Amino acid sequence: MKKLHVVAGLLAALMMAVAAGCGGGSKDASKEQKVLKVGTEPTFAPFEFQEKDSKEFAGFDMDLARALGKKMGMKVEIQNMGFDALIPALNSGNIDMVAAGMSITDERKKAVTFSDPYYTSGLTIVVTKDNNEIKSLKDLEGKKIAVQIGTTGADKAAKVPGAKVTSFNTNAEVFLELENKGVDAVIIDKPVAAYYMTKEGKDKDKMVGETMDAESYGFAFKKDSKLAADVNKALAELKKDGEYDKIYTKWFGKAPAAK
């Protein structure tokens, strides 16, 4: 009898535990925060980069992505990968969103869905300070140009007659090749060049010529993803409540021009 009482007691306790577990699990699941997996290529300061001796991702895109996640009630997880791997990772479902200073182009629109534009950029030419020969895009004809693989700068360089274009995985490699005299010039996003020269290339390089091909950056999503609409709504709210301006001013020194 004693043994039966013990078994009965254990069964009752087990049933109570299962019931409590089911109820508790349901409650926890309802409170569980959804994760927004963001892919980036962190060598594109001031948009995305890692400070020296730091594992944290910093930059305008990173702060804006975190603010969007907070606005949508989602936990943001940032993943580091090569720029040319971002769209494949997106379409394979390994990430939910790309935040990597990605220009909105007709070609990319065939593969992904973009958010509303969040930044307007353009391309510039960078040469070493002792180079007085190159002053415009036409002067690059027949010259050696360094670019980052998969960027609009690479597309622009490919159209320069007679130019020998060398592609690199990161912007750091692009500028290093310029300073080592391996190429005559770099074609790159203007805000990236400007930021680089305030940090590393101040006494080494200079921007020349007019800003080329004004272009808008957007966050990218899997084709026809409904997440794009949620991000657009959150982005509009950030602009309305002033948070976007705060983040913009932090990285570019002043608020964006009113439209």
N, C-alpha and C positions, 0 to 999 in steps of 0.2 A: 504493500500500500504506500509506504513511504516513497518507494521508487516511482510509483505512478504519480504521486503528488509532485515529486520533483520534475518529472517529465512534463506534467500538465503546466506547472509553473514556468518551466522554460519555454514551452510553446506559447503561453500567454505573453511572456516577456518579449519573445521574438515577434509576435504579431503586433504588439504595441510599438516595438522599435521600427518595424517595417512601415507601419501606419505613420509614425512620426517622421520617418525618413522620407516617405513619399510626400507628405505635406510640406516638410521643411525644404525638400529639393525643389518643389514647385515654387515655393516662396522665393528661394534663392535665385532660381532661374529667371523669375520675373524682374528681379533687381539686377541681374547680371548685365554689366555694361558691354555693349557691342563694340567690336574692334574694327577700326579703319586701318587697313594695311596699306601704307604709303611707300611707294618705291621712289628712290632718288639716286642721283649720281653726284656725290658730295665733293666735287672739285670745281664748283661753279660759283665762287664767292662773288657778290654778297648774297646770292640766292640760296645756295646750299653748300656747306663745307664743314669740316671738323677743325676746331681750334687745335693748335699744337699741344700734344700730350693730353688730349681729351677724346673721349669716346662719344660725346654728345654731338648731335647734328645741330648746327646753327645756321642762321641766315633768314632772309625775308620769306622765302617759300616755306621754310620749316616752321617759323613762327605763325605764318598764316594758316598752314595746314593744321597746326595744333589748335588755333583759335576756331577754325571751322569744325574740328572734331568736338571741341567743348560746346560749341553752339548747337551741334546736332546730338549731344549727349553720348558721344562715342570716344573710346580710348584710342589714341593714335599710336600706331607702331610703325616706325620708319625702318625700311630695309635698304641697304647699300648694294648697288649693282651698277654695271657698266651702262652707259647711256643707250647703246644699241640693244641692250637686253631688256629695257624697260617695257616697250610695247609687247614683245612676246610674253613677258611675265604677266602683264596685264590681261592679255587675251587667253592665257592658260589658267587664269584664276589664282595665281600665286600672290598677286597684290590686287588691291581694289582701286587704287588711284595713283597716278604719276604726278609728282610735284618736283619738277626738275628744270625750270626755266624753259619749258617746251613751247616752241613757237607753233601757233595754229596755222597749219598749211593745208591746202586742198589735198595734197598727197596723203598726209597723215589722217585726214578726215575719212579716208577710205578704210582705214584700219581701226580707228578709235572714235569715241564721242568726246568732244571737248566741253569744258565748262564755259561760262561766259568769260571773256578776257579779264585778267586781273592786273596786267602790267603791259605797257607799251614800250618796246625796245627798238633797237636798230643795230646795224652792223658798222664796224669801224675797222680801219687799217692801223696796225701798230708796227712801228719800225724802231730800231735802236736810235738813240739820240744823235749819234754821229752820222746817220744816214740822211743826206739832203737831196738825194736823187729821186726818192719815191714820195710823191705828194698827192697822188690820186689813184683810182682804180686802173686807169689806163697805163700808168707807169709800172704796173705789175705785170704787164705783158712780157712773157719770156722769162719771168723771174721765178724764184723758189718761194713757195708760200706754205706756211704751216697752219693746220686747222685741227679742230677736234672732230673725230669721226662721228658721222650721223647728224651733224648740226647744219643750220642754214648757212653758216659761215663756210662750211665745206661745199655746199651747193653753189654758193657765190664764186668761190675760188675755182671750181671746176669749169666755169664759163669764161675764165680769163684766157684769152688766146695765147697759146705757147707756154703757159705757166706749168711748172712742175710742182704738183701739190703733194705734200706729205701729211698723212693723217696720224693723229695720236689719240690715245684713249682719254687723256685728261688735259685740262687747260694748263696745268703746271708743266707738263711735258712740252706743250706748245710754246710757252714762253721761254723755257729752258733752251729749246732748239734755236729760238731767235737770238737769245743772248750768247749762245755758243757759236753764232754765225753760220749755223747749218742751213738757215733759210734767210731770205731777204726781208720777209714781212709775215705778219699774221693777220688773218681776217677773223674777227670775233665779235661777240655782242658788246656793244659800247659800255653798258654799266659794269660788265665784268672786267673790261680793260681798265676802266676808270678806277674801280676798286683795287685791282691788282697793283696799279701804279702808286696808290696811296700807301700800300703795304710793302711791296717788294721791288717794283720797277721804277720808283720815283726818279732815280738818278741814272736809269739805264735806258728807258724806252720813252716813246712819245706816240700820240695818236695823230694821224694826218688825214687830210681830205674831209669831205662831207659825210655826215651820217647817211648810211645806205639802207634802203629797204626797211622802213618802219614796220615793225611786226608786233603782234600781240602774243603774250604768253597765256596759256590756259592749262588747267588741270585736265589730265586725260583719264578716260574710263573705258572699260570694255564697250564695244560697239552696242549702242542702244541701251546702255545701262540706265536704270532709273535713279541710280545714285547721283548722276550728274545734276538732276533737277533739285535734289536735296541740297547739294553743295551750292548751287546757284542761289537758292533761297537763303542759305546761311551766309553766303558772301554778301548778298544784298543787305542783310541785317547787320553785318559787321561794318559795312560802309555807312549805314544809317546811324548806328549808335556811336560812331567815331573810333572804334577799335582798329579798323583798317588803316585809318590815317595815323594812328599811334605807331603801328607796326611799320608803316611806310616811312615815317619820319625817323624812326630808330635806325633804319638801314640806309636811307638816302639823304638824310640831313634836313629834309623839309617835306611838308605835306604835298600830295599830288596836286597838280593844277586842276582847278575846278573846271567841269565840263558843262 
